[in-house]
Amino acid sequence: MDEVAKIANAVLYEGYVLWPYSRSATKNQRRWTFGGVYPEAHSERHPDDASVMQTECLVQGGGDCLVDVGVRFLHVVARQVARAGTRGLEHVDELTVGDEHHVTWDEATEREVKLTGAHLADLARGRPVAVGFPAGESREDLHDESGRAAGALLRSWKSLRGIAGISAEELESGIHRLTVRIVNTSPFAGDEREQALRQTFCSAHTILHVAGGAFVSQTDPPPALRAHAEACRNAGTWPVLVGAEGERHTMLSSPIILPDYPQVAPESPGDMFDAAEIDQLLRLSILSMTDEERRAMRASDPKTREILERTESLSEQELMRLHGAVREFGLSRRD
């Protein structure tokens, strides 16, 4: 996985589930807090939950520059545990089958909408891209040690609809403003946030790539372009340059505050979903869990199970690599 994909995935799953990685933890009772693009009907009643996310940034280059845009987000999936009975499956809150414990909770699946190979000149008229994912369901049967049906995990997800509007405007010769506007038009009739989340673009962010041109840093634009950069309107997100230091062909527009050229620590053996904490402390905390706490973590989500198994398999040398890393040391001096 390249560095851009690592950063984008870290944004996608930031806050997905937090320590102690169980559904019973208070901090995991209110999830999907970053980058939510909510249904318009919900947003009208709850203005703090926006139905629109907008990215604007500057591109240096002519109208023949090729632009690729990808909008990524999580789609909430309800996981219902069911127990096999004489009258069929019965919905339950939790179920133990052999050594495995299962609980009813929410997961998520990754979604992406792409616009590939559009010229800046062609985007002057704008190009709407439909966002559409139908409702669906799946079933994972559970069997005991003898092979008898013990129950099932029933997963379901609601439909999502929206529009990703993409346009470009030439501000002066060789300078364009690129706009990506995401709107959630999913039909919604409920009133609770937890209901709305099932039809929300969660952890939404945008990856922009240009060939034949270069993006301008929104965080630190050159003086000659500062006025144009300050006129850009970003809502619920902020674009930063990503890739190798100095490259300007890719931007990540993130709902989480990042600097230009963010990096994932090379010592980290995998995502912990919590950039506010220290990887080493989180892993030491996991290793000090009781058997019951590990059982709850394993049952919460496939990704928390991955964290547990990855942590339990770490060698002492790998764990020590997380200790005391220093990125930069020095002073900045101005005359």
LUMKOLNU-585636 format. One record per residue (C-alpha): x, y, z; residue in one letter; residue number from 1. Coordinates in pm, 1 decimal, always signed. Example, Ala and Ser with C-alpha at 12.3 -4.5 7.8 and 13.67 -1.06 7.14 Angstrom:
2
<px->+1230.0	py->-450.0	pz->+780.0	res->A	n->1>
<px->+1367.0	py->-106.0	pz->+714.0	res->S	n->2>
This chain:
335
<px->+0.0	py->+0.0	pz->+0.0	res->M	n->1>
<px->+147.5	py->+340.0	pz->-98.3	res->D	n->2>
<px->+177.9	py->+632.4	pz->+141.4	res->E	n->3>
<px->-125.1	py->+817.5	pz->+2.9	res->V	n->4>
<px->-345.2	py->+510.4	pz->+54.1	res->A	n->5>
<px->-211.7	py->+465.6	pz->+409.4	res->K	n->6>
<px->-299.8	py->+822.6	pz->+502.1	res->I	n->7>
<px->-642.1	py->+800.3	pz->+335.3	res->A	n->8>
<px->-724.2	py->+476.5	pz->+519.4	res->N	n->9>
<px->-610.9	py->+626.7	pz->+849.6	res->A	n->10>
<px->-859.2	py->+910.8	pz->+789.3	res->V	n->11>
<px->-1133.4	py->+668.4	pz->+682.5	res->L	n->12>
<px->-1112.0	py->+468.4	pz->+1006.1	res->Y	n->13>
<px->-1015.9	py->+737.9	pz->+1256.5	res->E	n->14>
<px->-1247.3	py->+697.3	pz->+1556.4	res->G	n->15>
<px->-1408.5	py->+384.9	pz->+1408.1	res->Y	n->16>
<px->-1389.0	py->+219.1	pz->+1750.8	res->V	n->17>
<px->-1179.7	py->+331.1	pz->+2048.3	res->L	n->18>
<px->-1001.2	py->+179.5	pz->+2345.7	res->W	n->19>
<px->-1101.2	py->-50.6	pz->+2518.1	res->P	n->20>
<px->-1241.8	py->-161.1	pz->+2180.4	res->Y	n->21>
<px->-1569.3	py->-300.7	pz->+2311.0	res->S	n->22>
<px->-1927.4	py->-201.4	pz->+2238.5	res->R	n->23>
<px->-1993.5	py->-151.9	pz->+2613.3	res->S	n->24>
<px->-1737.0	py->+131.2	pz->+2644.1	res->A	n->25>
<px->-1905.3	py->+468.8	pz->+2686.5	res->T	n->26>
<px->-1684.4	py->+630.2	pz->+2420.6	res->K	n->27>
<px->-1805.6	py->+370.6	pz->+2167.6	res->N	n->28>
<px->-2172.6	py->+448.9	pz->+2221.3	res->Q	n->29>
<px->-2152.4	py->+751.2	pz->+1989.9	res->R	n->30>
<px->-1964.8	py->+656.1	pz->+1677.7	res->R	n->31>
<px->-1896.2	py->+789.4	pz->+1326.6	res->W	n->32>
<px->-1809.6	py->+1136.8	pz->+1455.9	res->T	n->33>
<px->-1575.4	py->+1245.9	pz->+1172.7	res->F	n->34>
<px->-1667.0	py->+1349.9	pz->+820.8	res->G	n->35>
<px->-2038.2	py->+1275.4	pz->+831.0	res->G	n->36>
<px->-2244.8	py->+1384.9	pz->+528.8	res->V	n->37>
<px->-2600.5	py->+1332.4	pz->+653.3	res->Y	n->38>
<px->-2932.2	py->+1297.2	pz->+466.5	res->P	n->39>
<px->-3076.2	py->+1635.7	pz->+373.0	res->E	n->40>
<px->-3400.5	py->+1572.9	pz->+563.9	res->A	n->41>
<px->-3206.6	py->+1503.8	pz->+884.1	res->H	n->42>
<px->-2978.4	py->+1804.2	pz->+831.6	res->S	n->43>
<px->-3276.4	py->+2038.3	pz->+794.9	res->E	n->44>
<px->-3385.6	py->+1946.4	pz->+1149.3	res->R	n->45>
<px->-3031.1	py->+1918.4	pz->+1286.8	res->H	n->46>
<px->-2818.4	py->+2187.1	pz->+1116.3	res->P	n->47>
<px->-2502.4	py->+2078.6	pz->+1299.7	res->D	n->48>
<px->-2516.8	py->+1753.5	pz->+1100.7	res->D	n->49>
<px->-2437.5	py->+1884.2	pz->+754.6	res->A	n->50>
<px->-2569.1	py->+1722.4	pz->+435.2	res->S	n->51>
<px->-2297.2	py->+1886.3	pz->+222.9	res->V	n->52>
<px->-1919.6	py->+1858.2	pz->+212.9	res->M	n->53>
<px->-1725.1	py->+2086.2	pz->-18.1	res->Q	n->54>
<px->-1361.3	py->+2097.8	pz->-125.1	res->T	n->55>
<px->-1208.6	py->+2388.8	pz->-316.0	res->E	n->56>
<px->-842.7	py->+2414.1	pz->-411.1	res->C	n->57>
<px->-619.9	py->+2567.9	pz->-675.7	res->L	n->58>
<px->-459.2	py->+2393.3	pz->-971.4	res->V	n->59>
<px->-169.9	py->+2539.6	pz->-1168.2	res->Q	n->60>
<px->-190.6	py->+2429.4	pz->-1530.1	res->G	n->61>
<px->-386.3	py->+2466.4	pz->-1849.1	res->G	n->62>
<px->-727.2	py->+2337.9	pz->-1941.8	res->G	n->63>
<px->-576.3	py->+2017.4	pz->-2078.6	res->D	n->64>
<px->-470.9	py->+1901.2	pz->-1729.7	res->C	n->65>
<px->-627.4	py->+1565.3	pz->-1643.2	res->L	n->66>
<px->-803.8	py->+1540.9	pz->-1309.7	res->V	n->67>
<px->-897.5	py->+1225.1	pz->-1118.6	res->D	n->68>
<px->-1128.2	py->+1254.8	pz->-817.2	res->V	n->69>
<px->-1229.5	py->+983.7	pz->-572.8	res->G	n->70>
<px->-1484.0	py->+1028.3	pz->-293.7	res->V	n->71>
<px->-1453.5	py->+764.2	pz->-20.1	res->R	n->72>
<px->-1665.1	py->+698.5	pz->+288.1	res->F	n->73>
<px->-1800.1	py->+429.9	pz->+518.0	res->L	n->74>
<px->-2151.2	py->+284.1	pz->+485.7	res->H	n->75>
<px->-2292.0	py->+164.9	pz->+818.6	res->V	n->76>
<px->-2390.5	py->-202.9	pz->+829.6	res->V	n->77>
<px->-2619.1	py->-331.3	pz->+1105.1	res->A	n->78>
<px->-2509.3	py->-668.8	pz->+1242.9	res->R	n->79>
<px->-2788.0	py->-861.4	pz->+1416.9	res->Q	n->80>
<px->-2711.4	py->-1181.5	pz->+1607.0	res->V	n->81>
<px->-2975.6	py->-1455.5	pz->+1573.1	res->A	n->82>
<px->-3007.6	py->-1784.6	pz->+1758.8	res->R	n->83>
<px->-3138.8	py->-2100.7	pz->+1596.3	res->A	n->84>
<px->-3461.6	py->-2223.6	pz->+1756.0	res->G	n->85>
<px->-3745.5	py->-2462.0	pz->+1685.8	res->T	n->86>
<px->-3931.9	py->-2187.1	pz->+1500.7	res->R	n->87>
<px->-3635.0	py->-2057.0	pz->+1307.3	res->G	n->88>
<px->-3397.0	py->-1775.3	pz->+1387.4	res->L	n->89>
<px->-3459.8	py->-1558.4	pz->+1691.5	res->E	n->90>
<px->-3295.7	py->-1216.7	pz->+1725.9	res->H	n->91>
<px->-3078.3	py->-1190.9	pz->+2037.7	res->V	n->92>
<px->-2830.5	py->-940.0	pz->+2176.4	res->D	n->93>
<px->-2543.2	py->-1187.1	pz->+2203.2	res->E	n->94>
<px->-2465.2	py->-1550.6	pz->+2142.9	res->L	n->95>
<px->-2176.6	py->-1784.6	pz->+2224.4	res->T	n->96>
<px->-2102.6	py->-2066.4	pz->+1981.5	res->V	n->97>
<px->-1814.1	py->-2287.1	pz->+2090.3	res->G	n->98>
<px->-1528.0	py->-2055.3	pz->+2182.3	res->D	n->99>
<px->-1665.4	py->-1763.6	pz->+1980.2	res->E	n->100>
<px->-1878.8	py->-1488.7	pz->+2129.0	res->H	n->101>
<px->-2097.0	py->-1274.6	pz->+1899.2	res->H	n->102>
<px->-2277.4	py->-948.2	pz->+1976.2	res->V	n->103>
<px->-2530.3	py->-732.3	pz->+1796.0	res->T	n->104>
<px->-2367.2	py->-405.7	pz->+1686.4	res->W	n->105>
<px->-2279.0	py->-195.8	pz->+1382.2	res->D	n->106>
<px->-1998.1	py->-251.1	pz->+1134.7	res->E	n->107>
<px->-1919.7	py->-58.7	pz->+815.8	res->A	n->108>
<px->-1820.6	py->-125.2	pz->+458.3	res->T	n->109>
<px->-1603.7	py->+96.7	pz->+238.5	res->E	n->110>
<px->-1759.6	py->+286.6	pz->-51.4	res->R	n->111>
<px->-1598.7	py->+488.6	pz->-329.1	res->E	n->112>
<px->-1720.2	py->+705.3	pz->-616.2	res->V	n->113>
<px->-1470.3	py->+794.1	pz->-890.4	res->K	n->114>
<px->-1439.0	py->+1050.4	pz->-1166.1	res->L	n->115>
<px->-1146.6	py->+951.0	pz->-1387.6	res->T	n->116>
<px->-964.5	py->+1138.9	pz->-1661.1	res->G	n->117>
<px->-1159.0	py->+1466.2	pz->-1690.7	res->A	n->118>
<px->-988.1	py->+1773.8	pz->-1837.3	res->H	n->119>
<px->-1008.0	py->+2099.6	pz->-1644.7	res->L	n->120>
<px->-1154.9	py->+2266.7	pz->-1953.6	res->A	n->121>
<px->-1434.5	py->+2007.7	pz->-1968.2	res->D	n->122>
<px->-1512.8	py->+2068.2	pz->-1601.0	res->L	n->123>
<px->-1592.9	py->+2434.5	pz->-1667.0	res->A	n->124>
<px->-1952.4	py->+2326.8	pz->-1725.4	res->R	n->125>
<px->-1948.1	py->+2103.1	pz->-1420.5	res->G	n->126>
<px->-1992.7	py->+1730.6	pz->-1406.3	res->R	n->127>
<px->-2236.0	py->+1569.0	pz->-1159.6	res->P	n->128>
<px->-2152.2	py->+1213.0	pz->-1059.2	res->V	n->129>
<px->-2432.2	py->+1002.7	pz->-911.7	res->A	n->130>
<px->-2375.6	py->+836.4	pz->-576.7	res->V	n->131>
<px->-2596.4	py->+531.5	pz->-542.2	res->G	n->132>
<px->-2569.8	py->+219.4	pz->-329.3	res->F	n->133>
<px->-2882.7	py->+4.9	pz->-292.8	res->P	n->134>
<px->-3004.7	py->-147.9	pz->+30.3	res->A	n->135>
<px->-2902.0	py->-505.4	pz->+90.9	res->G	n->136>
<px->-2853.5	py->-784.0	pz->+337.8	res->E	n->137>
<px->-2637.6	py->-1089.3	pz->+395.7	res->S	n->138>
<px->-2634.4	py->-1392.0	pz->+623.0	res->R	n->139>
<px->-2341.3	py->-1569.3	pz->+787.3	res->E	n->140>
<px->-2444.8	py->-1902.2	pz->+940.4	res->D	n->141>
<px->-2294.3	py->-2013.9	pz->+1270.6	res->L	n->142>
<px->-2239.5	py->-2381.0	pz->+1354.7	res->H	n->143>
<px->-2137.8	py->-2553.2	pz->+1675.9	res->D	n->144>
<px->-1853.0	py->-2804.7	pz->+1706.9	res->E	n->145>
<px->-2074.3	py->-3087.4	pz->+1586.3	res->S	n->146>
<px->-2171.2	py->-2893.7	pz->+1275.2	res->G	n->147>
<px->-2527.5	py->-2822.3	pz->+1382.9	res->R	n->148>
<px->-2680.4	py->-2482.7	pz->+1304.2	res->A	n->149>
<px->-2647.0	py->-2262.2	pz->+1611.6	res->A	n->150>
<px->-2751.0	py->-1928.8	pz->+1468.6	res->G	n->151>
<px->-2647.2	py->-1662.0	pz->+1223.7	res->A	n->152>
<px->-2509.9	py->-1312.7	pz->+1183.8	res->L	n->153>
<px->-2761.0	py->-1110.6	pz->+984.2	res->L	n->154>
<px->-2615.4	py->-801.0	pz->+822.7	res->R	n->155>
<px->-2820.1	py->-530.5	pz->+653.7	res->S	n->156>
<px->-2763.5	py->-184.3	pz->+513.5	res->W	n->157>
<px->-2990.7	py->+92.6	pz->+389.6	res->K	n->158>
<px->-2969.9	py->+263.0	pz->+52.3	res->S	n->159>
<px->-2753.6	py->+567.8	pz->-2.8	res->L	n->160>
<px->-2805.1	py->+833.8	pz->-267.8	res->R	n->161>
<px->-2624.1	py->+1152.2	pz->-346.4	res->G	n->162>
<px->-2441.9	py->+1368.8	pz->-594.8	res->I	n->163>
<px->-2073.5	py->+1450.1	pz->-624.8	res->A	n->164>
<px->-2065.0	py->+1772.6	pz->-823.8	res->G	n->165>
<px->-1723.9	py->+1847.0	pz->-975.6	res->I	n->166>
<px->-1635.1	py->+2170.5	pz->-1154.8	res->S	n->167>
<px->-1340.7	py->+2394.0	pz->-1243.4	res->A	n->168>
<px->-1316.9	py->+2768.6	pz->-1301.8	res->E	n->169>
<px->-1023.4	py->+2950.0	pz->-1460.3	res->E	n->170>
<px->-931.7	py->+3242.4	pz->-1231.9	res->L	n->171>
<px->-642.1	py->+3369.1	pz->-1442.0	res->E	n->172>
<px->-417.6	py->+3224.7	pz->-1707.7	res->S	n->173>
<px->-292.5	py->+2887.9	pz->-1585.4	res->G	n->174>
<px->-476.5	py->+2902.3	pz->-1250.4	res->I	n->175>
<px->-800.2	py->+2710.0	pz->-1192.9	res->H	n->176>
<px->-1019.8	py->+2665.5	pz->-888.6	res->R	n->177>
<px->-1134.2	py->+2302.8	pz->-861.1	res->L	n->178>
<px->-1453.2	py->+2235.9	pz->-664.9	res->T	n->179>
<px->-1588.1	py->+1903.4	pz->-542.0	res->V	n->180>
<px->-1926.5	py->+1926.4	pz->-369.1	res->R	n->181>
<px->-2081.5	py->+1616.2	pz->-211.1	res->I	n->182>
<px->-2452.9	py->+1616.7	pz->-124.8	res->V	n->183>
<px->-2642.6	py->+1337.4	pz->+48.8	res->N	n->184>
<px->-2989.9	py->+1310.6	pz->-107.3	res->T	n->185>
<px->-3086.4	py->+978.4	pz->+55.7	res->S	n->186>
<px->-3459.7	py->+970.7	pz->+145.2	res->P	n->187>
<px->-3492.4	py->+979.0	pz->+524.3	res->F	n->188>
<px->-3797.5	py->+1005.9	pz->+748.4	res->A	n->189>
<px->-3659.1	py->+946.6	pz->+1099.7	res->G	n->190>
<px->-3556.9	py->+1195.6	pz->+1367.0	res->D	n->191>
<px->-3276.4	py->+1024.4	pz->+1559.7	res->E	n->192>
<px->-2907.7	py->+1059.2	pz->+1479.1	res->R	n->193>
<px->-2853.6	py->+684.6	pz->+1515.5	res->E	n->194>
<px->-3118.1	py->+627.1	pz->+1248.3	res->Q	n->195>
<px->-2968.0	py->+892.0	pz->+1020.6	res->A	n->196>
<px->-2620.9	py->+740.6	pz->+1049.3	res->L	n->197>
<px->-2739.6	py->+434.2	pz->+860.3	res->R	n->198>
<px->-2788.3	py->+661.1	pz->+557.7	res->Q	n->199>
<px->-2490.2	py->+888.7	pz->+614.5	res->T	n->200>
<px->-2164.2	py->+906.4	pz->+421.2	res->F	n->201>
<px->-1945.7	py->+844.7	pz->+728.2	res->C	n->202>
<px->-1578.5	py->+949.6	pz->+744.0	res->S	n->203>
<px->-1618.0	py->+1104.6	pz->+398.3	res->A	n->204>
<px->-1308.1	py->+1246.7	pz->+230.4	res->H	n->205>
<px->-1187.1	py->+1324.3	pz->-120.6	res->T	n->206>
<px->-866.6	py->+1229.0	pz->-302.4	res->I	n->207>
<px->-772.6	py->+1456.0	pz->-594.0	res->L	n->208>
<px->-500.0	py->+1385.9	pz->-850.0	res->H	n->209>
<px->-383.3	py->+1602.4	pz->-1139.1	res->V	n->210>
<px->-163.5	py->+1508.5	pz->-1435.7	res->A	n->211>
<px->+1.6	py->+1783.4	pz->-1639.1	res->G	n->212>
<px->-38.6	py->+2038.2	pz->-1361.3	res->G	n->213>
<px->+15.7	py->+2093.2	pz->-988.9	res->A	n->214>
<px->-194.6	py->+2169.4	pz->-683.2	res->F	n->215>
<px->-130.0	py->+2478.1	pz->-471.9	res->V	n->216>
<px->-100.0	py->+2435.5	pz->-95.4	res->S	n->217>
<px->-411.3	py->+2571.4	pz->+77.5	res->Q	n->218>
<px->-222.7	py->+2578.5	pz->+407.0	res->T	n->219>
<px->+76.7	py->+2776.2	pz->+282.5	res->D	n->220>
<px->+7.3	py->+2919.0	pz->-63.6	res->P	n->221>
<px->+267.6	py->+3134.0	pz->-240.8	res->P	n->222>
<px->+212.3	py->+3509.7	pz->-190.9	res->P	n->223>
<px->+103.8	py->+3561.6	pz->-552.4	res->A	n->224>
<px->-181.7	py->+3311.7	pz->-511.0	res->L	n->225>
<px->-275.7	py->+3377.8	pz->-149.5	res->R	n->226>
<px->-586.4	py->+3582.2	pz->-234.2	res->A	n->227>
<px->-716.7	py->+3307.1	pz->-462.9	res->H	n->228>
<px->-646.2	py->+3045.1	pz->-197.1	res->A	n->229>
<px->-824.1	py->+3244.4	pz->+72.5	res->E	n->230>
<px->-1128.2	py->+3277.3	pz->-154.4	res->A	n->231>
<px->-1164.0	py->+2897.9	pz->-172.6	res->C	n->232>
<px->-1456.2	py->+2771.2	pz->+33.2	res->R	n->233>
<px->-1411.1	py->+2439.9	pz->+212.5	res->N	n->234>
<px->-1698.0	py->+2299.5	pz->+418.3	res->A	n->235>
<px->-1645.2	py->+2012.2	pz->+660.4	res->G	n->236>
<px->-1308.0	py->+1927.0	pz->+511.2	res->T	n->237>
<px->-963.0	py->+2069.1	pz->+434.7	res->W	n->238>
<px->-732.8	py->+1980.5	pz->+142.5	res->P	n->239>
<px->-364.8	py->+1904.4	pz->+208.2	res->V	n->240>
<px->-84.4	py->+1794.2	pz->-20.2	res->L	n->241>
<px->+5.4	py->+1425.8	pz->+14.9	res->V	n->242>
<px->+282.7	py->+1205.3	pz->-115.8	res->G	n->243>
<px->+657.8	py->+1260.8	pz->-104.1	res->A	n->244>
<px->+766.1	py->+1598.9	pz->+32.6	res->E	n->245>
<px->+757.6	py->+1856.0	pz->-246.3	res->G	n->246>
<px->+522.7	py->+1664.3	pz->-477.9	res->E	n->247>
<px->+211.2	py->+1856.3	pz->-579.4	res->R	n->248>
<px->+8.0	py->+1620.0	pz->-793.1	res->H	n->249>
<px->-214.4	py->+1471.2	pz->-518.1	res->T	n->250>
<px->-435.5	py->+1622.8	pz->-250.8	res->M	n->251>
<px->-633.4	py->+1462.5	pz->+29.3	res->L	n->252>
<px->-930.5	py->+1665.0	pz->+146.7	res->S	n->253>
<px->-981.0	py->+1543.2	pz->+501.5	res->S	n->254>
<px->-1241.5	py->+1608.2	pz->+773.8	res->P	n->255>
<px->-954.0	py->+1577.1	pz->+1023.6	res->I	n->256>
<px->-700.3	py->+1859.1	pz->+1054.8	res->I	n->257>
<px->-374.9	py->+1753.1	pz->+888.2	res->L	n->258>
<px->-61.0	py->+1932.4	pz->+770.0	res->P	n->259>
<px->+70.0	py->+1913.8	pz->+416.8	res->D	n->260>
<px->+251.5	py->+1583.2	pz->+359.9	res->Y	n->261>
<px->+119.2	py->+1390.2	pz->+663.4	res->P	n->262>
<px->+281.0	py->+1053.1	pz->+733.1	res->Q	n->263>
<px->+192.8	py->+731.6	pz->+911.0	res->V	n->264>
<px->+465.3	py->+640.9	pz->+1162.3	res->A	n->265>
<px->+682.5	py->+373.0	pz->+998.2	res->P	n->266>
<px->+714.2	py->+189.7	pz->+1332.0	res->E	n->267>
<px->+337.9	py->+133.7	pz->+1357.1	res->S	n->268>
<px->+242.3	py->-226.7	pz->+1275.6	res->P	n->269>
<px->-117.9	py->-133.4	pz->+1203.0	res->G	n->270>
<px->-405.1	py->+108.1	pz->+1261.4	res->D	n->271>
<px->-542.7	py->+153.8	pz->+1613.4	res->M	n->272>
<px->-817.0	py->+396.3	pz->+1496.1	res->F	n->273>
<px->-712.8	py->+650.7	pz->+1758.9	res->D	n->274>
<px->-448.9	py->+903.6	pz->+1651.3	res->A	n->275>
<px->-497.6	py->+1091.0	pz->+1981.0	res->A	n->276>
<px->-334.1	py->+803.9	pz->+2170.2	res->E	n->277>
<px->+13.5	py->+651.2	pz->+2165.4	res->I	n->278>
<px->+41.4	py->+318.4	pz->+1983.1	res->D	n->279>
<px->+275.8	py->+166.8	pz->+2237.8	res->Q	n->280>
<px->+47.9	py->+248.2	pz->+2531.9	res->L	n->281>
<px->-256.7	py->+115.6	pz->+2350.6	res->L	n->282>
<px->-79.4	py->-210.7	pz->+2273.9	res->R	n->283>
<px->+50.8	py->-247.9	pz->+2628.5	res->L	n->284>
<px->-303.2	py->-185.3	pz->+2753.9	res->S	n->285>
<px->-436.7	py->-458.1	pz->+2523.9	res->I	n->286>
<px->-172.6	py->-704.1	pz->+2645.8	res->L	n->287>
<px->-275.3	py->-632.3	pz->+3006.3	res->S	n->288>
<px->-644.5	py->-708.1	pz->+2940.0	res->M	n->289>
<px->-821.0	py->-984.5	pz->+3125.2	res->T	n->290>
<px->-948.9	py->-1284.5	pz->+2929.8	res->D	n->291>
<px->-1303.8	py->-1148.6	pz->+2958.8	res->E	n->292>
<px->-1200.8	py->-807.8	pz->+2823.7	res->E	n->293>
<px->-1023.1	py->-970.8	pz->+2530.7	res->R	n->294>
<px->-1331.6	py->-1179.7	pz->+2465.1	res->R	n->295>
<px->-1542.3	py->-860.6	pz->+2448.9	res->A	n->296>
<px->-1290.3	py->-693.8	pz->+2218.1	res->M	n->297>
<px->-1277.9	py->-996.1	pz->+1987.5	res->R	n->298>
<px->-1658.7	py->-1003.5	pz->+1963.0	res->A	n->299>
<px->-1709.9	py->-631.5	pz->+1898.8	res->S	n->300>
<px->-1598.0	py->-603.4	pz->+1536.8	res->D	n->301>
<px->-1382.2	py->-785.3	pz->+1279.1	res->P	n->302>
<px->-1139.2	py->-493.1	pz->+1287.8	res->K	n->303>
<px->-1103.8	py->-496.9	pz->+1667.0	res->T	n->304>
<px->-1034.8	py->-869.5	pz->+1638.7	res->R	n->305>
<px->-756.1	py->-785.7	pz->+1391.8	res->E	n->306>
<px->-606.8	py->-535.2	pz->+1638.6	res->I	n->307>
<px->-613.2	py->-794.7	pz->+1916.1	res->L	n->308>
<px->-457.2	py->-1071.1	pz->+1708.6	res->E	n->309>
<px->-194.6	py->-835.1	pz->+1566.1	res->R	n->310>
<px->-101.6	py->-711.5	pz->+1914.0	res->T	n->311>
<px->-85.2	py->-1059.8	pz->+2063.6	res->E	n->312>
<px->+152.8	py->-1167.7	pz->+1785.1	res->S	n->313>
<px->+395.7	py->-874.8	pz->+1827.2	res->L	n->314>
<px->+750.1	py->-969.3	pz->+1918.5	res->S	n->315>
<px->+934.2	py->-787.1	pz->+2197.0	res->E	n->316>
<px->+1153.8	py->-623.7	pz->+1933.9	res->Q	n->317>
<px->+850.7	py->-494.4	pz->+1738.7	res->E	n->318>
<px->+699.2	py->-354.4	pz->+2057.4	res->L	n->319>
<px->+1022.5	py->-178.3	pz->+2151.0	res->M	n->320>
<px->+1037.9	py->-14.1	pz->+1807.4	res->R	n->321>
<px->+734.3	py->+189.8	pz->+1913.9	res->L	n->322>
<px->+922.5	py->+337.3	pz->+2209.5	res->H	n->323>
<px->+1084.5	py->+678.1	pz->+2193.0	res->G	n->324>
<px->+1083.5	py->+754.8	pz->+1818.1	res->A	n->325>
<px->+1188.0	py->+1113.3	pz->+1740.9	res->V	n->326>
<px->+1087.3	py->+1261.2	pz->+1404.2	res->R	n->327>
<px->+1260.4	py->+1599.4	pz->+1413.4	res->E	n->328>
<px->+1492.0	py->+1780.9	pz->+1645.9	res->F	n->329>
<px->+1602.5	py->+2137.7	pz->+1590.6	res->G	n->330>
<px->+1518.7	py->+2503.9	pz->+1620.4	res->L	n->331>
<px->+1366.4	py->+2739.9	pz->+1370.3	res->S	n->332>
<px->+1545.3	py->+3076.2	pz->+1361.8	res->R	n->333>
<px->+1436.9	py->+3397.3	pz->+1196.4	res->R	n->334>
<px->+1677.1	py->+3686.7	pz->+1150.1	res->D	n->335>
